[in-house]
Amino acid sequence: MAKIDRSIVADIEAFAGLAAADINEVLDRANPLRVPKDKAVFAQDEAAERFFLLLDGVVRVVQTTRDGHQVIARYLGAGSIIGIAPAIGRTTYPASAEAAVDCVVLAWPTSIWPELSARFPQLAINTYKAVGARLAETQERVIELSIAQVEQRVANAVLRLIRQTGKKTEDGIIIEFPISRQDIAEMTGTTLHTVSRLLSAWESDGVVSSGRQKITVTDPHKLMLIGQGKPQG
């Protein structure tokens, strides 16, 4: 297997604070994989035999309920550690990760995680920090579903997407991967009709620009005010 160039992970948070030699050693244990769009990186309830670093692309994290209903939990962009079940005390994957676009990942056997975390404690710290941030986000979303108005929930979902996967352009911050209004409805516990109505209203107000499975936030500050339930001046 060709040696993985350390420069490709130079700006990735998971490797922050690690010495160059340590990064090289961790990368030497990885296996690069390509995952085509809409294919699963891993599936819910499968034995967690590998964990991954998303080098390029976007993955959609989907949970299936007991009655078979699929819910989009979040989207994760390049640089994300995914599928690291030991970090949450599991031996199976709690959700599925699907490629929203063509993706490139690095894969390690889960069996070496205890060794890696012991030898490179900063790697473990960075990983647990990322997992903690996702748990905090999940808690925020639970609170939103309980007390926030639907317009706030949708606004905050779009804001999270541009923070995680957005790209600045002349027209605003674009969510580069295909995302449908139905996807946003599932993420926010509302209906396709409601999401369509809100996006149309925001487009009229110059807050967003949307097309077929594309959303550009043209006024992030105004969208933030909507998410906070504050009047817009």
N, C-alpha and C positions, 0 to 999 in steps of 0.2 A: 504494500500500500504506500502511495506517495506521502511524503512527509507534509503535514499541514503547516502552512506559513503562519507564524505567530502574529504577523501584521494584520491578519484578518480579524483578530479578536482584540486588537489594541485598545479599542474604545468601548469594549463591552463590559458592563458593570460587574458581571460575574467574576471577571479576572482582575478587578481593581485591587491594587495593593499587593499583587503577587509579583515575585521576582521573575525576570525573563526566563531563567532556567527552570523555574517551577511551572510556568505556563507551558513551556515546551514539553515538559514531562507529562503534564495533564493531557495536552493535545496528542502526544504520542500514543495515548491509550484510547483515542477516539476513532470512530469510523464515520466518514462523511457519507451522507445519503441524500438522494433527491426524492422529493415527495410531490407527485403531480397534483394539480388543483383538484380539490374535492376528494382526494384520497385521505385515508386516516393515517396519522402518525402513530397513534395507538387508540385502542378502544376501551370504553368504560367497562370496568370489572375484569378486564384481562389481567393476568399475572404481570406485575410491573417488573419485567426482566431487563428493561433499559431505561435510561433517562437521557434527555436531549438538550441541546442548545440550538436555538433557531438562529441560523446565520443569515438567512435571507428569506423574505416573504412574510406572510401573516397567517397565523393559525386561528381557527374558530374553536373555542372550547364549548362543547355541547354536553349537557346532562340529560339523561333519559329517566323520566319518572317511572314509578311502579306500573302505572297504567299505560306506559308506552309513549307518553307525550315528551317531545324533545324541546329543551329550553336552551337558548344560547346564553351561556354564563358570561363570556367575555371574548374579546379578541386580543391576541398578543402579537407584538411585532418583533422584528429582528433584534437579537440580543437577549431574548427571554430564555430562561431555563424552564423546561417543561417536563412533566412526567416524573418528577423526582419524588416518588411516593414515600421513600424513607423519611423525608423531611416533615411529613405529616403523620408518621407512624402507621403507614399502610403498606400492604404487600400487593395490592391491586390498584389500578388506576381509578380514581373517583369520577372521572369524566372522560369523554372522548376528545381528541384533538384532531381537527380536520384541516387540511391545507385550503385556505381561502383563495390562494393563488399558488402557482408553482413555488415550492419551498426547497431550501437546502438546510439540512440539519447535521449536527454532529451527534453521534450516539455513543454512549458508554454503557457497559453492563452494570446493572444496579448492584451486583455483587461486589463491585470495587468501591462503592460509595463510602463504606466505613473506613477503608484504607485512605482514600483521597481526603476525606474530611479530617482524619487524624494527622496526616502528613502536611496538609495545606489548610490550616484552620481558617485562613482568610477566605478561601473558597467557600468553606462551610458558612462563615459569617455572611458573606454576600448572598449565598443561596437562601439562608433562613430570612434574611432581610427582604428579599424579593417575595418569598412565600408570605411573610408577615404583611407586606403591603397589599397583597391580593386578598388576604383574609380581612384586612381593614376595609378594603374597597367593597367586599361582599357585605360586611356589616353596614356600611353606608347605604348600600342598595336596599338592604332589608328595611332600614329606617325610612328610606325614600318611599318604598312601596307602602309603608304603614301610614305616613303622615303627609307626604308631598303631593301637590296637585299633579295631574298627569302632564301638564305642560312643563313643569319643573323636571319631572322624571325624564322626559324625552330630551330636553335641553341638556341635562347632565349626562345622559348616555352619549349624545353626540360630542360633548366636550371631552369625555373620557376617551372616545375614539380618536379625536384629533391629538390628544396628549400622547396616546400610545402609538399611533401609527400615522399621524398627519404629516403632510409635507407642505412647506410654505411655497406659494406661487405668487405671481403678480396679482392674481384674482382673489387670493385668500389662502386658507389652509385646507387642502384637499385630503379627503380620505381616499387613498389611492386604490384600495382593493374594492371589488364589487360588494356592495351591501344594499340589500333591498329594504323597502319600508316595512315589509313583513318581519325581517330580521330585527329591526328596531322595535317593532311592536312586541315581539317575543322577549326582548331584553328588558322591556319596561312594564310588562304586565298590562298592556292596553291592546287596542284593536288597530288593524290596518287602516281603517277609515279615519281614526283619530290621528294617527301619525301622518297620514296623507294631508289631512286638514291643517295640522300644525305646520308642516313643512311648506305647504302652499302659502299660508299666512306669513311665515317668516321670509319666504322668498319675496313676497310683495313688499315687506318692510325692509328688504335689503340685508337681512341677517344671514341668509344662506342662499346658495344657488344649487339646485339639484337637477339631475338628469336620470337616465336609466342606470340604476344601481351606482350612482355617483353622487357624492355630497361635497360641496365646498362651503366652508364657513367664511363668509365675507366680513362679518362683524363679530369677532369672538367676544369682545367686551359686552356687547348687547346680549349675546347668547348667555353669557355668564350671569348677567342681571336677571334674565328670565329664569335660569336655573336656581337662583337664590330667592326667587319670588319677589324681587324688588322692582319698583316702578322704573320705567326707562325714560330718561330725560332727553 
